[in-house]
Amino acid sequence: MTDSDTDATQSAVRDVIIIGAGLSGIDCAYRLKEQNPDADYLILERRERMGGTWDLFRYPGVRSDSDIYSLSYPFEPWRKPRALAHGDDIREYIEDTAHKFAIAEHIRFGQHVVTADWDSATDTWSLGVEVGEERRRETHRARFVIFATGYYDYDNPYTPRFAGADDFTGQIVHPQHWPADLDYRDKRIVVIGSGATAVSLIPSLAEKAEHVTMLQRSPSYIFSSKQKQYLAPLVQKLLPPQAAHKVIRTRYAAQTAAIVHLTHRFPKLGRKLIRSNVVANLPEDYPVDLHFNPTYNPWDQRMCMVPDADLFADITEGTVEMVTDHIDRFDASGVTLTSGRHLDADIIVTATGLQLLGFGGTRLRVDGAEVKPHDRFVFKSYLIEDVPNLAWSVGYTNASWTLRADMTARAVADLVKYMRTNGYTHAYPHLGSEVMGSRPLWDLKAGYVERSPEALPKSGTRGHWQVRHNYYRDAIDHRINKVEDSMVFGRV
């Protein structure tokens, strides 16, 4: 974008602009106002509704893949009974929270941030924005910018090239772009994939479809979680809502951390426990080791949770079939596998994953020089090496997203307060001449991570430059955090 492309310019300089009105963006706004009541802030949201991921994904059965108690905000209790919550309920919760705390009035919808330029002469960011379907150009200016844009491409999901796809006479659908009018009643459906999307989608499809086949190239870990809660209702009866929510949230966060630690330390035991859960929910003669025995260890990829064994129940009833094989090609009537078997289909769903995209695809520049995120280290998991007055929010790979997103929101709010109190107009982490090894930001062996190693910044190997996926160790560091550690502060 050039200055000549800009039809309208927003001249006011905001204290903070938050990009994204999903879980992370609303959290950032709440924490910012908590620590900086008089801060002038704005939220720019590309979509026409808040919710982020929970507005984008509208396929049947969309739900959380981690418990909702730790996925929800610490400051706003979750009041519905399901531990794995429906997507519509999560979006409604985000929206209700934004209205309750007067955050909604700060959101501008239909604002796609395409460029972010830092000017050291004024210590401000200029955000180049495309507005609405007509893509009218505007500029917003801010002293501090927070990216709460998630980690994947909203426009382009990952879809491999399948030989013969043009020959298929039925409909090919990706869950990320689910057609609102898709009629799948009494249809034969092949779902390609074995991740969280596939296991949440398939039981819903099976309610109306003639038959659903889950076609996977290799197995994933799938675990049944009971939805009926015993502790939560009891705690909610005994304690006030906020105190009860804190207890329940702490319990679920601790439970997940313990399970992840146990399975990482004792992978054979982890495999055994997960396998026994699967075996208990399937017929005695079912080939569990063919379809549910991954080559990787537990939590090397995210665990797929299914509520009340719904997927296993559909397999047992015969409405869903698991097939572990490779695709040779599509043809007019379905999918031919390398084994020679043919899967008849009226609809093929490519639940083949996400495409990583950092910072919502926004082009970052500092004093005219482009910043390539994968060339920079992350500091304290939310600041970028030598990039002033910019933070980003990204969650855990092995726990609920909001656990780290809220920690990030509080840390950014503290940093903004420290800068305003001391009269600083810029701040950034600086590694200097210190030599440090690097490693991927995420320690997952998932395809979407390995496909796009250049999409995200990198983690260091020690100190605050190391990105960990351990909530409790991070929580301790956050408690003893000193804002000024390894930071450069200054005034314009």
C-alpha positions in Angstrom: 0.0 0.0 0.0 1.2 3.5 -0.8 0.0 6.8 0.5 -1.8 7.4 -2.8 -3.8 4.3 -2.3 -5.3 5.7 0.9 -8.8 7.1 0.5 -9.3 8.0 4.2 -6.9 8.6 7.0 -7.6 8.3 10.7 -5.6 11.1 12.2 -6.0 10.3 15.9 -3.2 8.4 17.5 -4.5 5.7 19.8 -2.6 4.5 22.8 -3.2 0.9 21.8 -4.7 -0.9 18.8 -5.6 -4.6 19.1 -5.9 -6.6 15.9 -8.5 -9.3 16.2 -11.7 -9.7 18.2 -11.5 -13.4 19.1 -10.7 -15.0 22.4 -7.3 -13.3 22.6 -8.4 -9.9 21.4 -11.2 -9.5 23.9 -8.9 -10.8 26.7 -6.2 -8.2 25.7 -8.8 -5.4 25.9 -10.1 -6.4 29.3 -6.6 -6.7 30.8 -5.5 -3.4 29.2 -8.3 -1.5 30.8 -7.8 -3.2 34.1 -4.3 -1.8 34.3 -4.8 1.3 32.2 -8.3 2.6 32.8 -7.8 5.8 30.8 -6.1 4.2 27.8 -7.5 5.0 24.4 -7.7 1.8 22.5 -9.3 0.3 19.4 -9.9 -3.2 18.2 -9.7 -3.8 14.4 -11.5 -7.0 13.4 -11.4 -8.3 9.8 -14.7 -10.2 10.0 -18.2 -8.8 10.5 -18.7 -10.5 13.9 -16.4 -11.1 16.9 -15.3 -14.6 17.7 -12.3 -15.2 15.5 -12.0 -19.0 15.0 -15.4 -19.5 16.6 -17.0 -17.3 13.9 -14.9 -18.7 11.0 -15.6 -22.4 11.6 -19.3 -23.2 11.0 -19.2 -26.9 10.0 -21.5 -29.3 11.8 -20.3 -30.3 15.2 -17.6 -27.6 15.6 -16.5 -27.5 19.3 -13.5 -27.0 21.5 -10.8 -29.6 21.5 -9.8 -28.7 25.0 -11.9 -28.2 28.2 -13.9 -25.1 28.1 -13.2 -24.2 31.8 -9.5 -23.4 31.0 -10.4 -22.1 27.6 -12.7 -19.5 29.1 -11.6 -16.3 30.7 -10.4 -16.3 34.3 -12.5 -13.1 34.9 -15.8 -14.4 33.4 -17.2 -17.7 34.5 -18.4 -20.3 32.0 -22.0 -21.2 32.9 -22.9 -24.0 30.6 -22.5 -27.7 31.5 -20.5 -29.3 28.7 -16.7 -29.6 29.2 -16.1 -29.7 25.4 -18.3 -26.8 24.3 -20.1 -26.2 21.1 -18.6 -23.5 18.8 -21.8 -21.4 18.8 -21.7 -21.3 22.6 -18.1 -20.2 22.6 -18.7 -17.4 20.1 -21.8 -16.3 22.1 -19.7 -16.3 25.3 -17.0 -14.1 23.7 -19.6 -11.7 22.5 -21.4 -11.6 25.8 -18.1 -10.9 27.6 -17.3 -8.1 25.2 -20.6 -6.4 25.8 -20.6 -7.0 29.6 -17.3 -5.2 30.0 -18.0 -2.4 27.4 -15.3 -3.8 25.0 -17.7 -4.2 22.1 -18.0 -0.4 21.6 -14.3 -0.2 20.8 -14.5 -2.8 18.0 -14.4 -1.7 14.3 -15.5 -4.6 12.0 -14.6 -5.3 8.4 -11.0 -3.9 9.0 -8.3 -6.0 7.4 -4.9 -4.9 8.5 -2.5 -5.5 5.6 0.6 -3.4 6.6 2.1 -2.2 9.9 4.8 0.5 9.7 6.9 1.7 12.7 8.3 5.2 12.6 11.1 5.9 15.0 10.8 9.7 14.4 7.4 9.7 16.1 7.4 6.4 17.9 4.1 5.3 16.4 2.7 2.5 14.3 0.8 3.3 11.1 -1.6 0.4 10.2 -2.7 0.2 6.5 -6.2 -1.2 6.5 -8.6 -2.4 3.8 -12.2 -1.8 4.8 -15.2 -3.8 3.8 -15.8 -5.7 0.5 -14.9 -2.6 -1.5 -11.5 -2.7 0.2 -11.4 1.1 0.9 -8.0 2.1 2.2 -7.6 3.7 5.6 -4.7 4.3 8.0 -4.9 3.9 11.8 -2.1 5.1 14.1 -1.1 3.8 17.5 1.6 4.0 20.0 1.4 0.2 20.7 0.0 -2.6 18.7 -1.1 -6.1 19.8 -1.7 -8.9 17.3 -4.4 -11.2 18.4 -4.9 -12.7 15.0 -4.3 -16.4 15.7 -1.8 -18.5 13.8 -3.4 -19.7 10.6 -4.6 -18.5 7.2 -8.3 -17.6 7.3 -8.5 -17.5 3.5 -6.5 -20.5 2.4 -6.8 -23.8 4.3 -4.4 -26.6 3.5 -5.7 -28.8 0.7 -3.3 -31.3 -1.0 -3.6 -31.8 -4.7 -5.5 -35.0 -5.3 -5.1 -36.6 -8.7 -8.5 -36.9 -10.4 -10.2 -34.3 -8.3 -11.7 -32.7 -11.3 -13.3 -36.0 -12.3 -15.3 -36.3 -9.1 -19.0 -35.6 -9.9 -20.0 -34.9 -6.3 -19.1 -32.0 -4.1 -15.7 -31.4 -2.5 -15.8 -29.3 0.7 -13.2 -28.1 3.2 -14.5 -27.5 6.8 -12.9 -24.1 6.9 -15.3 -23.0 4.1 -18.3 -25.0 4.9 -21.3 -24.1 2.7 -24.3 -23.0 4.8 -26.7 -24.7 2.4 -24.9 -28.1 2.0 -27.4 -30.9 2.1 -25.8 -34.1 3.3 -28.9 -36.0 4.3 -28.8 -39.6 3.1 -25.5 -39.0 1.4 -22.4 -41.1 1.3 -19.5 -39.0 2.7 -15.8 -39.6 2.8 -14.0 -37.4 5.3 -10.2 -37.2 4.7 -8.3 -36.6 7.9 -8.0 -37.8 11.4 -7.4 -34.6 13.5 -9.6 -32.5 15.8 -11.8 -31.2 12.9 -12.5 -34.7 11.5 -13.4 -36.3 14.9 -15.7 -33.4 15.8 -17.3 -33.2 12.4 -18.0 -36.9 11.7 -20.5 -37.7 14.5 -22.6 -34.8 13.5 -22.5 -35.8 9.8 -23.4 -39.4 10.8 -26.7 -38.2 12.3 -28.1 -37.5 8.8 -25.8 -39.1 6.3 -26.4 -42.5 4.8 -22.8 -43.5 5.7 -19.6 -41.7 6.7 -16.1 -43.0 6.0 -13.2 -41.5 8.0 -10.2 -41.9 5.7 -6.8 -41.4 7.4 -3.3 -41.8 6.0 -2.1 -42.6 9.5 -3.7 -42.9 13.0 -4.1 -40.1 15.6 -4.5 -40.4 19.3 -8.2 -40.2 20.1 -9.5 -40.2 23.7 -13.1 -40.2 25.0 -13.9 -37.6 27.6 -17.1 -37.8 29.7 -19.3 -34.7 29.5 -21.2 -35.2 32.7 -19.5 -33.1 35.4 -19.5 -34.1 39.1 -17.0 -31.7 40.7 -18.0 -28.5 38.7 -21.7 -28.6 39.8 -20.8 -29.2 43.4 -18.3 -26.4 43.5 -20.7 -24.1 41.8 -23.3 -24.8 44.5 -20.9 -24.2 47.3 -19.0 -21.1 46.2 -19.8 -17.8 44.5 -19.6 -17.8 40.7 -16.2 -16.2 40.4 -14.6 -18.3 43.2 -16.1 -21.5 41.8 -14.8 -20.7 38.3 -11.3 -20.2 39.6 -11.4 -23.5 41.4 -12.8 -25.4 38.4 -10.4 -23.7 36.0 -7.4 -24.5 38.2 -8.5 -28.1 38.5 -8.7 -28.6 34.7 -5.5 -26.8 34.0 -3.7 -28.9 36.6 -5.3 -32.1 35.2 -4.1 -31.4 31.7 -0.6 -30.4 32.8 -0.3 -33.6 34.8 -1.5 -35.8 31.9 0.9 -34.2 29.4 3.8 -34.4 31.8 3.0 -38.1 32.6 2.7 -39.1 29.0 5.8 -37.3 28.0 7.8 -38.8 30.7 6.3 -42.3 30.4 5.2 -42.6 26.7 4.7 -46.3 26.9 2.3 -45.9 29.8 0.6 -43.1 28.0 0.1 -45.3 24.9 -1.3 -48.0 27.1 -3.8 -45.8 28.9 -5.0 -44.2 25.7 -5.4 -47.6 24.0 -7.3 -49.0 26.9 -9.8 -46.1 26.6 -10.3 -46.8 22.9 -10.6 -50.6 23.5 -13.3 -50.1 26.2 -15.5 -48.2 23.7 -15.2 -50.5 20.7 -16.3 -54.1 19.9 -14.0 -56.8 21.1 -12.8 -57.8 17.7 -12.2 -54.3 16.4 -8.7 -53.8 14.8 -7.7 -51.1 17.3 -4.0 -51.3 16.4 -4.6 -50.7 12.8 -6.7 -47.5 13.2 -5.7 -46.1 16.6 -2.0 -46.8 17.1 0.0 -43.7 15.9 3.7 -43.9 15.1 4.5 -40.9 17.3 4.3 -40.6 21.1 1.4 -39.1 23.0 1.3 -35.3 22.8 3.9 -35.0 20.1 0.8 -33.8 18.4 -2.4 -32.5 20.0 -4.7 -35.1 21.4 -8.1 -35.5 19.8 -10.8 -35.5 22.4 -14.3 -37.0 21.7 -17.2 -36.3 24.1 -18.9 -39.4 25.6 -17.2 -41.7 23.0 -19.6 -40.4 20.2 -17.2 -41.3 17.4 -16.6 -44.8 18.9 -20.4 -45.3 19.3 -20.9 -44.4 15.6 -18.2 -46.9 14.6 -19.8 -49.6 16.7 -23.2 -48.9 15.2 -21.8 -49.0 11.7 -22.8 -45.5 10.6 -19.1 -44.6 10.5 -16.2 -46.7 9.1 -12.5 -46.1 9.8 -10.2 -46.7 6.8 -6.4 -46.4 7.1 -4.9 -46.2 3.7 -3.4 -43.9 1.1 -5.3 -42.2 -1.7 -4.4 -43.2 -5.3 -6.8 -40.8 -7.0 -10.3 -39.4 -7.0 -12.7 -40.6 -9.8 -16.2 -39.8 -10.8 -17.8 -41.7 -8.0 -15.4 -41.5 -5.1 -11.9 -42.3 -4.0 -9.6 -45.1 -5.2 -7.0 -46.2 -2.5 -3.5 -47.6 -3.1 -4.7 -50.9 -1.8 -7.2 -51.1 -4.7 -10.3 -50.5 -2.6 -12.8 -48.0 -3.8 -14.8 -45.7 -1.5 -18.1 -44.5 -3.0 -19.0 -40.9 -2.2 -21.5 -38.2 -2.9 -19.5 -35.7 -0.9 -15.8 -35.6 -0.1 -14.7 -33.5 2.9 -11.0 -32.6 3.0 -10.4 -32.1 6.7 -6.7 -31.9 5.8 -5.6 -29.2 8.1 -4.6 -25.6 8.4 -2.0 -23.4 6.7 0.1 -21.5 9.2 0.2 -17.7 8.9 1.7 -15.4 11.5 0.4 -11.9 12.3 -2.6 -12.4 10.1 -0.4 -12.0 7.1 0.3 -8.4 7.9 3.5 -7.0 6.4 5.6 -5.6 9.1 8.2 -2.8 8.6 10.4 -0.9 11.0 11.6 2.5 9.6 11.0 1.1 6.1 12.9 -2.2 6.6 10.7 -5.3 6.3 10.6 -7.5 9.3 10.5 -11.2 8.5 9.1 -13.0 11.6 11.0 -16.2 11.1 14.3 -14.3 11.3 13.4 -13.0 14.8 13.4 -14.5 18.2 10.4 -14.3 20.5 10.9 -12.8 24.0 8.8 -13.9 26.9 6.5 -15.6 24.3 4.9 -12.4 23.3 7.4 -9.8 22.2 9.5 -9.8 19.0 13.3 -9.2 19.0 14.1 -5.5 18.1 10.5 -4.7 17.1 9.3 -1.8 19.2 5.9 -1.5 20.9 4.5 -4.7 19.4 3.1 -7.8 21.1 1.4 -10.9 19.8 -0.8 -13.5 21.5 -0.3 -17.2 20.8 -1.5 -20.1 22.9 -0.1 -23.5 24.0 0.1 -26.7 21.9 -0.7 -29.0 24.8 -3.2 -27.0 26.8 -6.0 -24.5 26.4 -5.2 -21.5 24.2 -6.5 -19.0 26.8 -4.1 -20.1 29.5 -1.2 -18.4 27.7 -3.3 -15.8 25.9 -4.5 -14.4 29.3 -1.0 -14.4 30.7 0.2 -12.5 27.6 -2.7 -10.0 28.0 -1.7 -9.3 31.6 2.0 -9.0 30.7 1.3 -6.5 27.8 -1.0 -4.5 30.1 1.8 -4.3 32.7 4.3 -3.2 30.0 2.0 -0.5 28.7 1.4 0.8 32.2 5.1 0.8 33.0 5.9 2.8 29.8 3.1 5.3 30.5 4.1 5.7 34.1 7.8 6.3 33.2 7.2 8.4 30.1 8.7 5.9 27.7 7.5 6.1 24.1 9.2 2.9 22.9 10.3 -0.5 24.2 11.6 -3.6 22.7 13.6 -6.7 23.7 17.2 -6.8 22.5 19.4 -9.8 22.3 22.5 -7.9 21.1 25.7 -9.7 20.2 24.8 -12.7 22.3 24.9 -15.9 20.2 21.9 -18.2 20.8 20.7 -21.4 19.1 17.2 -21.5 17.8 14.4 -24.0 17.6 10.9 -24.0 16.2 8.4 -22.0 18.2 6.1 -25.1 18.5 7.3 -28.5 19.5 4.6 -30.3 17.5 5.2 -32.9 14.8 1.9 -31.9 13.2 1.8 -31.5 9.4 0.7 -27.8 9.5 3.7 -26.9 11.6 6.3 -28.9 9.6 4.8 -27.5 6.3 5.5 -23.9 7.1 8.6 -23.4 9.3 9.0 -19.9 8.0 5.5 -18.7 9.1 6.3 -17.9 12.7 9.1 -16.4 14.8 11.6 -18.7 16.4 12.3 -19.7 19.9 15.6 -19.3 21.6 17.1 -22.0 23.8 17.5 -20.3 27.2 16.1 -17.7 29.5 13.2 -15.5 28.5 14.0 -16.2 24.8 12.9 -19.8 25.2 9.3 -20.5 24.3 8.0 -23.2 26.6 4.8 -25.2 26.5 4.5 -25.6 30.2 1.7 -23.5 31.7 2.8 -23.8 35.4 6.5 -22.9 34.8 5.3 -19.9 32.7 2.9 -18.9 35.5 5.7 -18.9 38.0 7.9 -16.7 35.7 4.9 -14.4 35.2 4.5 -13.9 38.9 8.2 -12.9 39.4 8.4 -11.1 36.1 10.3 -7.8 35.9 9.1 -5.6 33.1 12.5 -4.1 32.4 14.4 -7.4 32.0 16.4 -7.5 28.8 14.3 -4.6 27.5 15.4 -1.3 25.8 13.3 1.7 26.8 13.5 5.2 25.4 11.7 8.4 24.5 11.2 9.9 21.1 
